[in-house]
Amino acid sequence: MKKFLVAFVVLVVSTSMMFAQGNEESVKAYPQKNVQCIIPYAPGGGSDILTRTIMKFIKMDHPLVAVNVEGAGGMIGCMQAYNSPNDGYTILAHNPMDVVSYSLSGQTDIALWSELVTICTVVSDFNVVSTNKQSGWKTLEEMVSYAKANPGKIKWGVTGAQTVNMADTVRIVKALGLTGLVTLVPYDGGAASKTALMGNHIQVETNSSSDIRSSVQSGDCIPLMVVNDTRIKALPNVPTSIEKGINVSTAKPRGYYAPKGTPQVAIDYLSNAIKKVTEMPEFATTVENLGLQVEFTSGSDSVQKVGKWVVELKPFFAQFK
């Protein structure tokens, strides 16, 4: 009996060592070529800025290559990633809340936020209600007063027609008593919305902090309110929606996805490589200067967090179905 137990222990140890060695070899085998990262918006938006910044710092055996695929408020690129081979060589850079909106709005019957594999979320971005310098407004109250005195004169830009950005904006407009007094204008991504604001085609927009950062620094964009429960590092002097008595504070993390069935070894490799980037002080400084805050979250934790927001947002999107 003792000999049997000894033999069994030896077998288990040997098998474990072989498995560990095999797993190590698998890790070494990935990646064997460049990893394509689909950015579902035009160059210059939040996901584009973040990905190209990560590309400067990340250490991989083969490069991460950015590919911009525009259209339908980010959905075309998202679906392209969803339908890509699940071999670990195509991933998606996206805002989870937009991924949620595609499903909740009925644009697709695929629950993309759960069907795609969440590799990780990297930073938190924040929606900001802003105006341009042509308007002359410096505060949210000045904008609201003008809108009430001049019904229909203000055009308010949003990113996408059936997105969380739109959902939050509709709720903000209602809370401010401006329903029917302003016109909401959807754009295909933050870069397009910002361009419209700078050209005064719209007078207000709800856009991400990272999308408007350079325009804020130049003085061309005037932030009026951050949609969040606490003030953010990028705009410490700008009041939040909660401060203004508006119960809307949906976060806007940015992260990475892979097609369902992507090998776990690839998911782990990419997650670890990105996490190491977020631990670099120079990366944190860089993204904070871009209007973002480093908040790395594992794929599983991110799915749980987003799942709670899905429950909160479902009633809003249900009215459009």
C-alpha positions in Angstrom: 0.0 0.0 0.0 2.8 2.3 0.9 4.5 1.6 -2.4 1.3 2.4 -4.2 0.9 5.7 -2.4 4.5 6.7 -3.2 4.0 5.8 -6.9 0.8 7.7 -7.0 2.4 10.8 -5.5 5.3 10.6 -7.9 2.8 10.3 -10.8 0.8 13.3 -9.6 3.9 15.5 -9.2 5.3 14.4 -12.6 2.0 15.1 -14.3 1.8 18.5 -12.7 5.3 19.3 -13.8 4.6 18.2 -17.3 1.4 20.3 -17.4 3.2 23.4 -16.1 5.9 22.9 -18.6 3.4 22.4 -21.4 1.5 25.5 -20.2 4.7 27.5 -20.1 5.5 26.4 -23.7 2.0 27.6 -24.7 2.6 30.9 -23.2 5.9 31.2 -25.0 4.2 30.2 -28.3 1.8 33.3 -28.1 2.0 35.6 -29.9 3.7 34.3 -33.1 2.6 37.3 -35.2 1.3 40.8 -34.8 -2.0 41.3 -32.8 -4.5 43.5 -34.6 -6.5 45.8 -32.4 -9.7 47.1 -34.0 -10.6 50.7 -32.9 -14.2 51.2 -34.0 -14.0 55.0 -34.4 -12.1 57.6 -36.4 -8.5 58.5 -35.3 -8.5 61.0 -32.5 -11.2 59.6 -30.3 -10.8 58.2 -26.7 -10.3 54.5 -27.6 -7.8 55.5 -30.4 -5.8 57.8 -28.1 -5.7 55.2 -25.3 -4.6 52.3 -27.6 -1.9 54.3 -29.4 -0.6 55.4 -26.0 -0.5 51.7 -24.8 1.3 50.8 -28.0 4.2 53.1 -27.0 4.7 51.4 -23.6 3.6 47.7 -24.0 6.2 45.0 -24.2 5.1 42.1 -26.4 6.9 39.5 -28.5 5.1 40.9 -31.6 3.6 44.3 -31.9 0.1 45.5 -31.2 -1.2 47.0 -34.5 -4.1 49.6 -34.4 -6.7 49.4 -37.2 -9.5 52.1 -37.3 -12.9 50.7 -38.5 -15.4 53.5 -38.4 -19.2 53.5 -38.6 -22.6 53.2 -36.9 -21.3 54.7 -33.6 -18.6 52.1 -33.2 -20.9 49.1 -33.9 -19.4 48.2 -37.3 -15.9 47.7 -35.8 -17.4 45.9 -32.8 -19.2 43.4 -35.0 -16.1 42.9 -37.1 -14.2 42.0 -34.0 -17.1 39.7 -32.8 -17.0 37.8 -36.2 -13.2 37.6 -36.4 -11.3 34.4 -35.9 -10.9 33.6 -32.2 -7.2 32.8 -32.5 -6.0 35.6 -30.3 -4.8 37.8 -33.1 -7.8 40.2 -33.4 -8.9 42.2 -30.4 -11.2 45.2 -29.9 -10.6 48.5 -28.1 -13.9 49.8 -26.9 -16.0 51.5 -24.3 -18.0 48.9 -22.5 -21.0 51.2 -22.2 -21.2 51.5 -26.0 -20.9 47.8 -26.3 -23.9 47.5 -23.9 -25.9 50.0 -25.9 -25.8 48.0 -29.1 -27.6 45.1 -27.4 -30.0 47.1 -25.2 -31.1 49.4 -28.1 -32.0 46.4 -30.3 -29.4 47.1 -32.9 -28.4 43.5 -32.4 -29.9 40.6 -30.6 -26.4 39.5 -29.5 -25.5 40.4 -25.9 -22.1 41.7 -27.0 -21.1 42.9 -23.6 -21.2 39.3 -22.4 -20.6 37.3 -25.6 -17.3 39.1 -26.3 -14.5 38.1 -23.9 -13.5 41.0 -21.7 -9.7 41.0 -21.6 -9.6 43.9 -19.1 -10.6 47.5 -18.6 -7.7 49.9 -18.3 -8.8 53.4 -17.6 -11.9 55.4 -16.6 -13.1 58.1 -19.0 -15.9 60.5 -18.1 -18.6 62.1 -20.1 -18.5 65.9 -19.9 -21.1 68.4 -20.9 -19.3 71.2 -22.7 -19.8 74.3 -24.9 -17.5 76.2 -27.2 -16.0 79.7 -26.6 -18.4 81.2 -29.2 -21.3 80.7 -26.9 -19.8 82.8 -24.2 -21.2 80.6 -21.4 -18.9 79.8 -18.5 -21.4 77.8 -16.3 -24.1 75.2 -16.7 -26.6 77.7 -15.3 -25.8 80.2 -18.1 -26.4 77.6 -20.7 -29.7 76.5 -19.1 -30.9 80.1 -18.8 -30.2 80.7 -22.5 -31.9 77.5 -23.6 -35.1 78.4 -21.7 -35.1 81.9 -23.1 -34.4 80.7 -26.6 -36.3 77.5 -27.3 -34.9 75.5 -30.2 -31.7 77.6 -30.6 -29.3 75.1 -29.0 -28.1 72.0 -30.8 -26.6 69.5 -28.4 -24.2 66.8 -29.8 -24.1 63.2 -28.6 -22.1 60.2 -29.8 -24.6 57.8 -31.4 -28.3 57.8 -31.5 -28.9 54.7 -29.3 -26.0 54.8 -26.9 -25.4 55.2 -23.2 -24.0 58.7 -24.1 -27.5 59.5 -25.6 -29.2 57.8 -22.6 -27.3 59.9 -20.1 -27.8 63.1 -22.2 -31.6 62.6 -22.4 -31.7 62.1 -18.6 -29.6 65.2 -18.0 -31.7 67.3 -20.4 -34.9 66.2 -18.5 -33.3 66.9 -15.1 -32.4 70.4 -16.3 -36.0 71.1 -17.5 -34.8 71.4 -21.1 -36.8 68.6 -22.8 -38.2 69.9 -26.0 -36.1 73.1 -25.7 -32.9 71.8 -27.2 -32.2 69.6 -30.2 -30.0 66.4 -29.7 -27.8 65.7 -32.7 -26.0 62.3 -32.9 -22.5 61.9 -34.3 -20.5 58.9 -35.2 -17.9 59.1 -32.4 -16.4 61.7 -30.1 -14.0 63.1 -32.7 -16.8 64.0 -35.1 -18.9 65.6 -32.2 -15.9 67.7 -31.1 -15.3 68.9 -34.6 -19.0 70.0 -34.9 -18.7 71.9 -31.6 -15.5 73.7 -32.6 -17.3 74.7 -35.8 -20.3 75.9 -33.9 -22.6 73.5 -35.8 -23.7 72.5 -32.3 -23.4 74.7 -29.2 -23.3 72.0 -26.5 -22.1 68.4 -26.5 -21.8 65.4 -24.2 -18.4 63.9 -25.0 -15.7 62.1 -23.1 -13.0 63.9 -21.2 -10.3 62.3 -23.4 -12.0 63.4 -26.6 -12.2 67.1 -25.6 -8.9 67.3 -23.7 -6.8 69.2 -26.3 -9.7 71.6 -27.0 -10.1 72.3 -23.3 -6.4 73.0 -23.0 -6.5 75.4 -25.9 -9.5 77.2 -24.5 -11.8 76.4 -27.4 -13.9 74.0 -25.4 -15.5 75.1 -22.1 -16.4 72.2 -19.8 -19.6 72.9 -17.8 -20.2 69.6 -15.9 -18.6 66.2 -15.5 -21.1 63.3 -15.5 -19.8 61.6 -12.4 -20.2 61.4 -8.6 -16.8 62.9 -7.7 -14.6 65.4 -9.4 -11.9 64.1 -11.7 -8.2 64.7 -11.9 -8.4 66.1 -15.4 -11.0 68.7 -14.6 -10.8 69.4 -10.8 -12.5 72.7 -11.0 -15.5 71.5 -12.9 -18.6 70.5 -10.9 -20.2 67.0 -11.3 -23.7 66.0 -12.2 -24.3 64.8 -8.6 -23.2 68.2 -7.3 -25.8 69.8 -9.6 -28.5 67.5 -8.2 -28.7 65.3 -11.3 -28.8 61.6 -10.5 -26.8 60.5 -13.5 -23.2 59.2 -13.0 -22.6 56.3 -15.4 -18.9 55.6 -15.6 -17.1 55.2 -18.9 -14.3 52.7 -18.6 -12.2 51.8 -21.7 -10.9 48.4 -22.3 -10.2 45.5 -24.6 -12.2 42.5 -25.9 -11.6 39.4 -27.9 -13.9 37.1 -29.9 -15.6 34.3 -27.8 -13.5 31.2 -27.7 -10.2 33.0 -27.8 -7.6 30.8 -26.1 -7.2 31.6 -22.4 -3.4 31.8 -22.9 -3.9 34.7 -25.3 -6.3 36.5 -22.9 -3.9 36.1 -20.0 -0.9 37.2 -22.0 -2.6 40.3 -23.2 -4.2 41.2 -19.8 -0.8 40.8 -18.1 1.0 42.8 -20.7 -1.5 45.6 -20.5 -1.5 45.5 -16.7 2.2 46.0 -16.6 1.8 49.1 -18.7 -0.8 50.5 -16.2 1.8 50.1 -13.4 4.3 52.4 -15.2 4.3 55.9 -13.6 5.0 57.5 -16.9 1.9 55.8 -18.4 -0.3 57.1 -15.6 1.0 60.6 -16.1 0.5 60.4 -19.9 -3.1 59.2 -19.7 -4.0 61.7 -17.0 -2.8 64.4 -19.3 -5.2 63.0 -21.8 -8.1 63.3 -19.5 -8.2 59.6 -18.4 -7.6 57.9 -15.0 -5.8 54.6 -14.6 -8.2 52.0 -13.1 -7.1 48.5 -14.3 -9.8 45.9 -13.8 -9.6 42.2 -14.7 -12.0 40.8 -17.3 -14.2 39.0 -14.8 -14.5 41.9 -12.4 -15.3 44.2 -15.3 -18.1 41.9 -16.5 -19.7 42.0 -13.0 -19.5 45.8 -12.8 -21.0 46.3 -16.3 -23.7 43.8 -15.5 -25.0 46.1 -12.8 -25.1 49.1 -15.2 -27.1 47.0 -17.7 -29.8 46.5 -15.1 -29.9 50.2 -14.5 -30.1 51.2 -18.2 -32.5 48.6 -19.5 -35.6 50.7 -18.7 -34.3 53.6 -20.7 -33.6 51.6 -23.8 -36.9 49.6 -23.5 -38.9 52.7 -24.5 -37.3 52.7 -28.0 -38.3 49.0 -28.8 
